[in-house]
Amino acid sequence: MKKKIFIIGAGGLGRELAALIRALPEQFETAGFYDDIVPSGTTIMGLQVLGSIRQLASTSEAAQAVVAIGDPRIKQKIVSMLPELVQFPVIIHPSVVLGDASTIRFGQGTVLTAGVKLTVDIELGSHVLVNLNSTIGHNTRIDDFCSIMPGVNLAGGITLGKRVLIGSGVNIINRAEIGDDAIIGSGAVVRTNIASGTTAVGVPARTIK
Ligand SMILES: CC(C)(COP(=O)(O)OP(=O)(O)OC[C@H]1O[C@@H](n2cnc3c(N)ncnc32)[C@H](O)[C@@H]1OP(=O)(O)O)[C@@H](O)C(=O)NCCC(=O)NCCS
């Protein structure tokens, strides 16, 4: 049955996810946006901004939503504000390639956008974003609220902790472990483990913060 879904966040990622959901007309129907900055009543891509995130949080009806915010910490904060009545389906663009779907697991609210490829034995937690044309290799574990920006390649055996942000065009090789809340800057090549809460950039990646 077709499900109505609200998009939380009416910025660039929100509009991209509206387009993604429109590519799945058999599964979902977009019901509009919730956003704290864009005024209620604004029309975006033919859809209304219906109110603030706090207004969605006070819903007394069951609802489906997706969080269209790239920053992992803000994503987690928004999800923690919402009641259990709000459910988060997994959203997968029709062009996504899963090597062996029976060995790939997704937590609620995880989103795979166009051109993403996953091979085998992969676990994605809740509210993980894997954005355009990224690839994820075998035996990779990605914990809750991570955001993987476009064009990232994660070779086999990678572990990402919670709320990790991987910038666009990053390559992670050599079974690296990336700790909770780490940020990897765009274009980095990561060959070693990266500690929790640090920012690493460059080729090879070095910690700057
Ligand atoms: C890594 C990142 C988070 C750092 O942002 P920041 O904390 O604001 O850091 P700053 O811009 O102050 O830069 C700090 C230093 O790191 C360098 N730096 C920042 N990002 C870099 C990157 N991706 N590669 C190489 N060096 C980088 C800066 O040049 C600066 O060097 P300096 O101190 O010698 O001048 C950010 O630059 C980044 O890459 N974000 C990912 C964005 C992305 O992928 N967006 C996708 C949207 S779809």
The ligand as an ORCA input file, in Angstrom:
! r2SCAN-3c Opt
* xyz 0 1
  C      36.518     18.961      6.668
  C      35.549     20.091      6.830
  C      34.325     19.609      7.649
  C      36.281     21.184      7.589
  O      35.466     22.269      7.778
  P      35.875     23.349      8.893
  O      35.876     22.672     10.227
  O      34.979     24.520      8.700
  O      37.394     23.682      8.574
  P      38.052     24.950      7.859
  O      37.294     25.303      6.611
  O      38.220     25.998      8.917
  O      39.481     24.392      7.433
  C      40.480     24.064      8.364
  C      41.732     23.719      7.583
  O      41.520     22.464      6.905
  C      41.668     22.659      5.482
  N      40.603     21.848      4.863
  C      39.268     21.926      5.093
  N      38.628     21.005      4.367
  C      39.561     20.360      3.650
  C      39.471     19.295      2.726
  N      38.304     18.726      2.411
  N      40.636     18.846      2.199
  C      41.831     19.405      2.512
  N      41.958     20.420      3.409
  C      40.839     20.886      3.958
  C      41.462     24.146      5.246
  O      42.089     24.547      4.065
  C      42.076     24.728      6.494
  O      43.480     24.695      6.354
  P      44.414     25.866      6.997
  O      44.152     25.814      8.484
  O      45.794     25.438      6.602
  O      43.936     27.131      6.376
  C      34.998     20.619      5.466
  O      35.960     21.395      4.788
  C      34.532     19.494      4.537
  O      35.281     18.937      3.738
  N      33.217     19.149      4.656
  C      32.555     18.165      3.839
  C      31.540     18.866      2.982
  C      30.827     17.947      2.002
  O      31.270     16.911      1.585
  N      29.653     18.366      1.655
  C      28.848     17.600      0.731
  C      27.561     18.290      0.509
  S      26.556     17.317     -0.571
*
